[in-house]
């Protein structure tokens, strides 16, 4: 497994430490190299907490997260920024691009921080932006392009480091249907090329692009659906039925 999550627990203290509130309660799953996994659940189910832990932005209360066999909790705080930069890619709902930098500069920023040679940066940049259809926009600033174009630039920034794991947090949440379809198509292509992806989403359409969908409820994995040989068209109603069943009664479907 490229990613192994073992008995993951996360608790938060209420004000003044009066009591402990569990956000995750023993979550375990694995993600194989090259797999595309989506995580769904209602607000408060633990999705954001799980993604924060997978991104090494917080430490679990108990349990382990192993990426390529390395325990994230064992990484010293001083080395976490470099670990996230070199091993993880992030696509967020709000893009998180810097308005004072051009799209070119935003995309190259992780490689600049890593001290990569200029030639290597350019060799990585143009094939990636060409594939995403944003090469003509590289000298523009984020506020000069559309939301879909900003999100594709954010995807290029996430992928340019060739991360072991790409994490996507509601990547289509702020996009119109056309831009969302373009971004999801790009994720499909990256996955077909071997990129491992874990995506958190509320969108059944977005989730239907994954090979496997985990449903979180009350800090636990309440259900899991594998796409198998189904087309996206056939997988979508299956996901919708599972989500409805969980919302109405919570029972795992056979």
C-alpha positions as CSV (number, residue, x, y, z in Angstrom):
1,X,0.0,0.0,0.0
2,X,1.2,3.5,-0.8
3,X,-0.9,4.9,2.0
4,X,-2.0,3.0,5.1
5,X,-4.3,4.5,7.7
6,X,-4.4,2.4,10.9
7,X,-6.8,3.0,13.8
8,X,-6.8,6.7,13.3
9,X,-8.3,8.7,16.2
10,X,-8.5,12.4,16.6
11,X,-10.0,14.2,19.6
12,X,-10.4,17.9,20.3
13,X,-10.7,19.5,23.7
14,X,-13.7,21.8,24.4
15,X,-13.1,25.2,25.9
16,X,-11.0,25.1,29.0
17,X,-10.5,21.4,28.4
18,X,-13.8,20.4,30.0
19,X,-14.2,17.4,27.8
20,X,-12.8,15.6,24.8
21,X,-14.8,15.5,21.5
22,X,-13.9,12.8,19.0
23,X,-13.7,13.8,15.4
24,X,-12.3,10.4,14.2
25,X,-12.9,7.2,16.1
26,X,-10.6,4.5,14.8
27,X,-10.5,4.9,11.0
28,X,-8.5,2.4,9.0
29,X,-8.1,2.0,5.2
30,X,-5.4,1.7,2.6
31,X,-4.8,3.3,-0.8
32,X,-2.8,1.4,-3.4
33,X,-0.3,3.1,-5.6
34,X,-2.1,4.5,-8.6
35,X,-5.5,4.3,-7.0
36,X,-8.2,7.1,-7.1
37,X,-10.2,7.1,-3.8
38,X,-12.9,9.6,-2.9
39,X,-14.1,10.3,0.6
40,X,-17.7,11.5,1.1
41,X,-19.8,12.4,4.2
42,X,-22.1,15.0,5.6
43,X,-20.7,18.1,7.4
44,X,-19.3,17.0,10.7
45,X,-18.6,13.4,9.6
46,X,-14.8,13.9,10.0
47,X,-13.8,14.4,6.3
48,X,-11.9,17.7,6.9
49,X,-10.2,16.3,10.0
50,X,-9.1,13.2,8.0
51,X,-7.7,15.2,5.1
52,X,-5.9,17.5,7.6
53,X,-4.2,14.5,9.1
54,X,-3.3,13.0,5.7
55,X,-1.8,16.3,4.8
56,X,0.4,16.2,7.9
57,X,-1.1,19.5,9.0
58,X,-2.0,18.1,12.4
59,X,-1.1,15.0,14.5
60,X,-3.6,12.2,15.4
61,X,-4.5,11.5,18.9
62,X,-3.9,7.8,18.3
63,X,-3.3,5.5,15.3
64,X,-0.8,5.8,12.4
65,X,-0.6,7.2,8.9
66,X,2.1,5.6,6.7
67,X,3.0,7.0,3.4
68,X,5.3,4.7,1.4
69,X,6.1,3.1,4.8
70,X,7.0,6.3,6.6
71,X,5.0,7.2,9.7
72,X,3.9,10.8,9.4
73,X,3.8,11.2,13.2
74,X,7.5,10.4,13.4
75,X,8.6,13.2,11.1
76,X,10.1,16.1,13.1
77,X,8.2,19.4,13.0
78,X,11.2,21.1,11.3
79,X,11.0,18.6,8.4
80,X,7.3,18.6,7.8
81,X,7.2,21.6,5.4
82,X,9.8,19.9,3.1
83,X,7.9,16.6,3.4
84,X,4.6,18.2,2.3
85,X,6.3,20.1,-0.5
86,X,8.2,17.1,-1.9
87,X,5.8,14.2,-1.2
88,X,2.3,15.6,-1.3
89,X,0.3,17.6,-3.8
90,X,-2.7,19.8,-2.8
91,X,-5.7,21.0,-4.7
92,X,-8.0,23.2,-2.6
93,X,-11.5,24.5,-3.3
94,X,-10.3,28.1,-3.2
95,X,-7.1,27.5,-5.3
96,X,-4.8,29.3,-2.8
97,X,-2.9,31.0,-5.6
98,X,-0.8,34.2,-4.7
99,X,-2.3,37.2,-6.5
100,X,1.1,38.9,-6.6
101,X,2.6,36.1,-8.6
102,X,1.9,35.2,-12.2
103,X,0.4,31.7,-13.0
104,X,3.9,30.7,-14.1
105,X,5.4,31.8,-10.8
106,X,2.6,30.2,-8.7
107,X,3.1,26.9,-10.5
108,X,6.9,26.9,-10.1
109,X,6.8,28.1,-6.5
110,X,7.2,24.6,-4.9
111,X,10.3,23.9,-7.1
112,X,11.7,27.3,-6.3
113,X,11.4,26.5,-2.6
114,X,13.1,23.2,-3.2
115,X,16.0,24.9,-4.9
116,X,15.5,23.1,-8.2
117,X,17.6,24.2,-11.2
118,X,15.9,26.6,-13.6
119,X,16.2,24.2,-16.5
120,X,14.5,21.4,-14.6
121,X,11.7,23.7,-13.7
122,X,11.0,24.7,-17.3
123,X,11.3,21.1,-18.5
124,X,8.5,20.2,-16.0
125,X,6.4,23.3,-16.5
126,X,5.5,23.3,-20.2
127,X,4.4,19.7,-20.7
128,X,2.2,20.0,-17.7
129,X,0.6,23.3,-18.5
130,X,0.2,22.2,-22.2
131,X,-1.8,19.2,-21.0
132,X,-4.0,21.4,-18.8
133,X,-4.5,24.0,-21.6
134,X,-3.1,27.0,-19.7
135,X,0.3,27.6,-21.4
136,X,-1.0,30.8,-23.1
137,X,-2.0,32.1,-19.7
138,X,1.3,31.7,-17.8
139,X,2.2,35.4,-17.7
140,X,-1.3,36.4,-16.4
141,X,-2.1,36.9,-12.8
142,X,-4.8,34.9,-10.9
143,X,-7.3,37.8,-10.9
144,X,-7.0,38.0,-14.7
145,X,-8.2,34.5,-15.5
146,X,-11.4,32.5,-14.8
147,X,-12.1,30.3,-11.8
148,X,-11.6,27.2,-13.9
149,X,-8.3,28.4,-15.2
150,X,-7.2,29.3,-11.7
151,X,-8.1,25.8,-10.5
152,X,-6.1,24.2,-13.4
153,X,-3.1,26.4,-12.4
154,X,-3.5,25.2,-8.8
155,X,-3.6,21.6,-10.1
156,X,-0.4,22.2,-12.1
157,X,1.3,23.6,-9.0
158,X,0.2,20.4,-7.1
159,X,1.5,18.1,-9.8
160,X,4.7,19.8,-10.8
161,X,6.6,18.2,-7.8
162,X,5.5,14.7,-9.0
163,X,4.0,14.0,-5.6
164,X,3.6,10.5,-4.2
165,X,0.0,11.4,-3.2
166,X,-2.3,14.1,-4.5
167,X,-4.9,15.3,-2.0
168,X,-7.9,17.2,-3.4
169,X,-10.3,19.1,-1.0
170,X,-13.6,19.8,-2.7
171,X,-11.7,20.8,-5.9
172,X,-14.9,21.4,-8.0
173,X,-16.8,23.1,-5.2
174,X,-16.4,26.7,-6.6
175,X,-16.5,25.8,-10.3
176,X,-19.3,25.9,-12.9
177,X,-20.3,22.5,-14.4
178,X,-18.0,23.0,-17.5
179,X,-14.9,23.9,-15.5
180,X,-15.6,21.1,-13.0
181,X,-15.9,18.6,-15.8
182,X,-12.5,19.8,-17.3
183,X,-10.8,19.5,-13.9
184,X,-12.2,16.0,-13.2
185,X,-11.2,14.9,-16.7
186,X,-7.7,16.1,-15.9
187,X,-7.7,14.1,-12.6
188,X,-8.8,11.0,-14.6
189,X,-5.9,11.5,-17.0
190,X,-3.4,11.9,-14.1
191,X,-4.7,8.8,-12.4
192,X,-4.5,6.9,-15.7
193,X,-0.8,7.9,-15.8
194,X,-0.3,6.4,-12.3
195,X,-0.9,9.3,-10.0
196,X,-2.4,8.3,-6.6
197,X,-5.3,10.6,-5.6
198,X,-7.4,11.0,-2.5
199,X,-10.3,13.4,-3.0
200,X,-12.8,14.7,-0.4
201,X,-16.0,15.9,-2.0
202,X,-19.7,16.5,-1.4
203,X,-20.4,15.9,-5.1
204,X,-21.6,12.6,-6.3
205,X,-20.6,13.4,-9.8
206,X,-17.0,14.1,-8.7
207,X,-17.0,11.0,-6.5
208,X,-18.1,8.9,-9.5
209,X,-14.7,9.5,-11.1
210,X,-13.0,7.5,-8.3
211,X,-12.3,3.8,-8.3
212,X,-13.5,3.5,-4.7
213,X,-15.6,5.7,-2.4
214,X,-15.4,5.7,1.4
215,X,-18.4,7.2,3.3
216,X,-17.6,8.7,6.6
217,X,-20.2,9.2,9.4
218,X,-19.6,10.3,13.0
219,X,-15.9,9.8,12.6
220,X,-16.1,6.3,11.3
221,X,-16.1,4.6,7.9
222,X,-19.8,3.7,7.5
223,X,-19.6,2.3,4.1
224,X,-17.4,1.6,1.1
225,X,-18.2,1.2,-2.6
226,X,-15.9,-0.1,-5.3
227,X,-16.6,0.9,-8.8
228,X,-15.1,-2.2,-10.4
229,X,-16.0,-2.4,-14.1
230,X,-18.9,-0.1,-13.9
231,X,-19.0,3.0,-16.1
232,X,-19.4,6.4,-14.3
233,X,-23.0,6.5,-15.6
234,X,-23.8,3.3,-13.8
235,X,-21.6,4.1,-10.7
236,X,-23.4,7.4,-10.0
237,X,-26.8,6.0,-9.0
238,X,-25.1,3.3,-6.9
239,X,-23.3,6.1,-4.9
240,X,-26.6,8.1,-4.6
241,X,-28.4,5.0,-3.2
242,X,-25.6,4.4,-0.7
243,X,-25.6,8.0,0.4
244,X,-29.4,8.1,0.8
245,X,-29.4,4.9,2.8
246,X,-26.7,6.3,5.2
247,X,-28.6,9.5,5.6
248,X,-31.9,7.7,6.4
249,X,-30.7,4.9,8.6
250,X,-27.0,4.4,8.5
251,X,-27.1,0.7,7.7
252,X,-24.4,-0.6,5.5
253,X,-25.9,-2.0,2.3
254,X,-25.0,-5.4,1.0
